[in-house]
Amino acid sequence: MKKFPPIAALVGLIALTGCDREADVASYNISRAADSFAVNRRIIFFNGITDTYLMTIEGLCSLGNNDKPREVTVTCKTAQDSYKKHFLGLSDNVTYFAEQIEDAKVSTYHYKVVFRPQTIIPSVGIDVGR
């Protein structure tokens, strides 16, 4: 019985990752674009029993990715370097719906890496004692 060398296993794994369905790739890319505040959304919170809207948030908004159960955060870009973050609790009768208002220009054939300089380069302060 032959053993596969680690390189062959790695090549096989990489080949399988290229088999994502087009819809999955587009969905992932839209989510990434929204997390970079490039997708215009309308998020509506409503009471499912009374059929009443409780709140609507519109704009370049990202939904929380690591929210606790029964909680949702919405972070919106309001201007250059200005953001607002909303914390909302969900209950048995209160839920939300997020609508993408406009088309998102994402590709299923290409990816991009976004580096945020403020996360790579630390803020350095110099103290010149006198």
LINMO-V256965 format. One record per helix or strand of 3 or more residues. SS is the DSSP state (a for helix, b for strand). FROM is the first residue (numbers start at 1). TO is the last residue. If there is no record, write none. Layout:
SS_FROM_TO ; SS_FROM_TO
This chain:
a_6_17 ; a_22_35 ; b_40_47 ; b_52_63 ; b_71_79 ; b_82_89 ; b_94_100 ; a_117_120
